[in-house]
Amino acid sequence: MTRVLLIEDDERLAARLQSQLERRGLDCRWERDAEAGLGALRDQAPELLLLDLNLPGQSGFELLEQLRREQPERGLPVIVLTARSLGNDKVRALDLGADDYLTKPFWIEELEARMRAVLRRVAGGPGSARVETEASTLRRVGGLVIDEAARSVCRGDRDLQLTRTEYELLLHMLRRAGRVVMREHLYVAVLQRQDQALDALQKHMSRLRAKLGEDAQVIETVRGVGYRVREVDDV
């Protein structure tokens, strides 16, 4: 599964983009500023960086310059995503080491195509690297087995028949296993709502837990903040 790091300060845009990429089988981590992004670069070892330029504190330009200066041997491919469309901004970003530059707003299909192209170039030839469009792993947590390719959740040989929203809620938390997922993030990324639809979220979560039965305990409520799923195993 291709590991992607997204550094973007617009929470709504980041949540939508992260959700769309993960539905395409990518492991996408999101950070909102350069400092957190640098920490993720050290911890996660991503294969591709999606970088906004207008970050709070240290700018995307400064982060890109620091990355290329301090880790020149790493060769991490970087695609800049920004609303800045001036030619000199594009030239500066590319001169600092960006591999591509995409102006907002954009189609997710175009971004995905550019990601594939950048990874092919870095790997050294056509077809030698690709962005996965379908997850190839099974995940196990408790007595549950989650098949991302089939979009199914089973206990033993029984499919739990989750709705699309229930499945997306569970998968979204599984991909962040061990970390707290804030309710506000789930509103936007899964429910596709910008208002804080607490009642709607709680109803979906209650139905999900009911279907999980004895395995509902894998989802922990962090009171006043959100939810956390315990660590999972790849099958």
C-alpha positions in Angstrom: 0.0 0.0 0.0 1.6 3.3 -1.1 2.2 5.6 1.9 1.3 9.3 1.2 1.8 12.2 3.5 -0.5 15.2 3.0 0.5 18.5 4.7 -2.4 20.9 4.3 -3.8 23.5 6.7 -7.4 23.5 5.3 -9.1 20.9 7.5 -12.1 20.4 5.3 -10.1 20.1 2.1 -7.6 17.7 3.8 -10.4 15.5 5.2 -12.0 15.2 1.8 -8.8 14.5 0.0 -7.6 12.0 2.6 -10.9 10.1 2.4 -10.8 10.1 -1.4 -7.2 8.8 -1.6 -7.9 6.1 1.0 -10.9 4.9 -0.9 -8.5 4.3 -3.8 -6.3 2.1 -1.6 -3.7 4.5 -0.4 -2.3 4.9 3.1 -2.7 8.7 3.5 -1.6 10.5 6.7 -2.6 14.2 7.1 -0.8 16.9 9.1 -1.8 20.5 9.2 1.5 22.4 9.5 5.2 22.1 8.7 6.4 21.1 12.2 3.9 18.2 12.4 4.7 17.3 8.8 8.5 17.0 9.6 7.7 14.7 12.5 5.6 12.5 10.2 8.3 12.5 7.6 10.7 11.0 10.2 8.1 8.6 11.7 6.2 7.3 8.7 8.8 7.2 5.8 6.2 8.1 3.2 6.7 7.3 -0.5 5.1 10.6 -1.7 4.5 14.0 -0.2 1.5 16.2 -1.1 2.4 19.7 0.1 0.5 23.0 0.4 2.5 26.2 0.2 0.4 28.4 2.5 1.0 26.8 5.8 0.9 28.5 9.2 4.3 29.2 10.6 6.9 27.7 8.3 5.7 27.9 4.7 5.6 25.1 2.2 8.5 26.7 0.3 10.6 26.7 3.5 9.7 23.1 4.3 10.6 22.0 0.8 13.9 23.8 0.9 14.7 22.3 4.3 13.8 18.8 3.2 16.0 18.9 0.1 18.9 20.5 2.1 18.8 18.1 5.0 17.9 14.9 3.2 19.2 15.2 -0.4 19.8 11.5 -0.6 16.2 10.6 0.2 14.8 11.7 -3.1 11.2 11.9 -1.7 8.8 12.8 -4.6 6.9 16.0 -3.8 3.7 17.3 -5.5 2.7 20.8 -4.5 -1.0 21.5 -4.1 -1.9 25.1 -3.8 -4.2 27.9 -4.8 -1.2 30.0 -5.9 -1.2 30.0 -9.7 1.4 32.6 -10.5 4.2 31.5 -12.7 7.0 32.6 -10.4 5.5 30.5 -7.6 5.6 27.5 -9.8 9.1 28.2 -10.9 10.3 28.7 -7.3 8.6 25.5 -6.1 10.1 23.4 -8.9 13.6 25.0 -8.4 13.4 24.1 -4.7 12.9 20.5 -5.6 9.2 19.8 -6.2 8.5 17.1 -8.8 5.1 18.5 -9.9 2.7 21.5 -9.2 -1.1 21.2 -9.2 -3.3 24.3 -8.8 -6.5 24.2 -6.7 -9.2 23.3 -7.4 -8.4 20.1 -9.1 -10.0 16.7 -10.0 -8.9 13.8 -7.8 -8.4 11.8 -11.0 -5.8 14.3 -12.2 -4.0 14.2 -8.9 -3.9 10.4 -9.0 -2.6 10.4 -12.5 0.2 12.9 -11.5 1.0 10.7 -8.5 1.4 7.7 -10.8 3.6 9.7 -13.2 5.9 11.0 -10.4 6.3 7.6 -8.9 7.2 6.1 -12.3 9.8 8.8 -12.9 11.3 8.3 -9.5 11.4 4.5 -10.0 13.2 5.0 -13.3 10.8 3.7 -15.9 7.3 3.1 -17.1 5.4 0.6 -15.1 8.2 0.2 -12.5 6.1 1.9 -9.9 2.4 2.6 -9.6 -0.1 4.1 -7.2 -2.3 1.2 -6.0 -6.0 1.7 -6.8 -7.2 -1.2 -4.7 -6.1 -2.3 -1.3 -4.4 -5.7 -1.4 -4.3 -6.5 2.4 -6.7 -8.0 4.9 -6.8 -6.4 8.3 -7.7 -8.3 11.5 -8.8 -6.7 14.8 -10.5 -8.8 17.5 -12.6 -11.5 15.8 -13.1 -9.3 12.7 -11.5 -9.6 9.3 -11.7 -6.6 7.0 -11.2 -7.1 3.3 -10.6 -3.7 1.7 -10.6 -5.1 -1.8 -14.0 -6.7 -1.3 -15.2 -3.9 1.0 -16.4 -6.5 3.5 -16.2 -7.1 7.2 -16.6 -10.7 8.4 -16.6 -12.6 11.7 -15.7 -16.2 11.0 -17.4 -17.0 7.7 -20.3 -14.5 8.2 -20.4 -11.2 6.4 -21.7 -8.5 8.8 -23.4 -6.6 5.9 -22.4 -3.1 6.9 -23.8 -0.1 5.1 -21.5 2.1 3.1 -21.4 4.7 5.9 -20.8 2.1 8.6 -18.0 0.5 6.6 -16.4 3.8 5.9 -16.5 4.8 9.5 -14.8 1.6 10.6 -12.2 1.7 7.8 -11.4 5.3 8.5 -10.7 4.5 12.2 -8.8 1.2 11.3 -6.4 3.1 9.1 -5.6 5.3 12.1 -5.5 2.4 14.6 -4.1 3.4 18.0 -4.8 7.1 17.3 -7.7 9.2 18.3 -9.9 10.2 15.3 -11.7 13.5 16.1 -15.5 13.7 15.6 -15.1 16.8 13.5 -12.9 14.8 11.1 -15.5 12.1 10.7 -18.2 14.6 10.0 -16.4 15.8 6.9 -14.5 12.8 5.7 -17.2 10.1 6.1 -20.5 11.8 6.5 -19.6 14.5 4.0 -21.1 17.1 6.2 -19.6 20.4 7.2 -21.9 21.0 10.1 -21.1 19.1 13.3 -23.8 16.5 12.9 -23.2 14.8 16.3 -26.6 13.1 16.4 -26.1 11.6 13.0 -22.6 10.4 13.8 -23.7 8.8 17.1 -26.6 7.0 15.3 -24.2 5.5 12.7 -21.7 4.6 15.3 -24.4 2.9 17.5 -25.6 0.8 14.5 -22.0 -0.1 13.6 -21.3 -1.3 17.2 -24.5 -3.3 17.2 -23.5 -5.2 14.1 -20.0 -5.8 15.5 -21.5 -7.5 18.5 -18.9 -8.7 21.0 -16.2 -7.1 18.8 -17.7 -3.6 19.4 -15.2 -3.2 22.2 -12.4 -2.6 19.6 -13.9 0.9 19.2 -13.1 3.1 22.2 -15.0 6.3 22.8 -12.7 9.2 23.8 -15.2 11.3 25.6 -15.7 14.8 24.2 -13.1 14.2 21.5 -13.8 11.3 19.2 -13.0 7.6 18.8 -10.0 5.2 18.7 -9.7 1.7 17.4 -7.0 -0.5 18.9 -4.0 -1.6 16.9 -4.8 -4.0 14.0 -2.9 -6.8 12.3 -2.4 -7.3 8.6 -3.4 -10.8 7.6 
